[in-house]
Amino acid sequence: RVDWGDLPGGVYAEAITDGPAGIRFGAVWLRGRAGYLKSLSRDVEDHWHPSGFGSPADIAVHEFGHLLRHTVGDSVDADLRRVLKTRAGELDLDGPDAHSHAARSEVSGYAATDLDELVAEALLDVVANGAKASRLSRQVVDVVEDAYKVRAKAAAVRAVRDDAAAAPRVARVDIEADVDAFEARVAQAV
């Protein structure tokens, strides 16, 4: 769902994770498109958001990144930190702030604030800039995408097992073989 509402102090939008998932745009920005677009442009100039950012659609992509992050949860945190550490090393960044410097230089200032914003900004960079997105953005999106595929596969396998468990005993076949075949089909489709 997409809606609008009063959001605190200049917030463009927010991901809605309680109840039906969606995106809520800040009402203040809906009242003045010119000011909205100028603010977005200034954010890119200041490297607060990645290049290619500048429209309400880009805000929606960023917020969708939060929805993906919410879906995979903190199961990806260790992998995200590993990617940040590796990329910081490749950039010859050292010290306690090396991870945030890597996120800031490769993605955006906002991405350097925390892992949630890193995921949202990396997704925006990849969607807005395609092959020209930063290496770090592409790696972050790969981590989240892989976790999402694992989660979707597990849900599909549970559905097959639940359906098979509900079937009459006479109609049951080798459930494990069915699940293996289903997993193969899911892997091909994803």
Disulfide bonds with the S-S distance in Angstrom:
none
